[in-house]
Amino acid sequence: MTSPQIHPTATVDPAAVLGESVVVGPGAVIEDETAIGDGCRIGSGAVVKRWTRLGCRNTLKEYAVLGGDPQHAAYRGERTFLEIGDDNVIGEFVTLHRAYRDGESTRVGNGNYFMAYSHVGHDALVGDHVVFTNYAAAAGHCVIEDRAILAGYVGLHQFVRVGTMCMIGGDSKLNKDAVPYMTYLGVPAGPVGVNLVGLRRNGIPEERRTTLREAFKILFRRSLAVPDAIRALRDELPATPEIEHIIRFVEESPRGIAV
């Protein structure tokens, strides 16, 4: 068993639980009722606030703050949580906030990369292998599915969902849901094409990328009502995993999709 390495200038509450081989840098603060998994590295000046739970091998860089109070007018100090998985890189001055309803959590999955100054608001759900580029921000209750990328200065309205392997271009402001596998750009953000680069990087075969091109045309170029577009997706395209996911995503969209 390898004990945590805690710098003499760091402040670690006795009620915090630190796993094996955790490294805590100069001036870092770890509050009570936190749990930090094996192999995590907490950078200089970083803060892990109470009711935050980290999995294993996370890297928290200088002056990031995890588990801050939710920025919600209704919050009155209830016991809420921030839960983070494994192998995440959380950059300088990043802020990830707890939920605001008693007993609930903001959740972050595995293998994500949060670049400097990015933000995840209360009650958000972030999947796996997501990238938040510098200054990208997700408001409360947002959902960001696996392998999505938010470029610099992207802003997500509260309750917005970003689908799997989406690319949201720099400076965009998204106020409705972004359909999986697509690229969005603008203020407000709208679809500009299929995220072909992301699809190739994630090993989606050429024939399925071609099918997604046809799905883009059906959804965004035919001016169909949503029920008619979903019917066309089912009738005209093979039932690949990606098409099935798009259909479910659109059918379940509470805010509607960005067009």
C-alpha positions, 0 to 999 in steps of 0.5 A: 500500500502506498500512502498519499503524498501531501505537501506540507502547505496543503490543507486536507480535512481529517474526514477526507478519504484519500486512496493509494498513491494520491498526490496533493500539491502545494496550497491545495485544499481538500474539505471534509466528506470528500473521497479521492480515488487511487492515483489521483493528482491534485495540483497546486492551489486546487480545491476539492470541496465537500461532498465530492467523490473522485474515482481513480487516476484523475488529474486536477490541475492548478486552481481548479475547483471541484464541488462548488455550491450550485449557482441556483437561487433555490439552493439552501445548503442541501447535501448534494454531490459531485461524482467523477469517474476515472482518468479525467484531466481537469485543467487550470481554473476549471469549475464543476458544481454540485447538484442543487436538490437534496441527495442528487448529483452532478455526474462526470464519466471517464476519460474526459478532458476539461481544458482551462476555465471550462465549466459544468453547472449543477445537475449536469451529466457528462459522459465518457471521452468528452472534450471541453475546450478552453472556456466552454461552459454547460449550464445546469441540467445539461447532458453531454453524451460520449465523445462529444467535443465543445470548442472554445467559448461554446455556451450551452443553455440549461437543459440542452443535450449534446449528442454522441460524437457531436462537434460544437464549433467555437463561439457557438451558443446552443439553445436546443438539442444537438443531434448525435454525430453532427457538427453545429456552429453559430449563434444560435448554433445550427447544424452544418454537416456530419462530424466526419472527422470525429466519426473516422477517429472513432472507427465508424466505417465508411458505409455507416458514415454515408448513411449518416450523411443521408440522415443529415439531409432528411433531418435538416434539408427536407423541411420535414416536421419531426414526426415525418423526419423520423418516419423517413429515417426508419423507412429509407435508411438501414437500421444502423446503431447510429441511426437508431440512436438518432431516432431515440435522441430526437424522439426523447428531446424535451427542448426540440432539436437545433435546426 
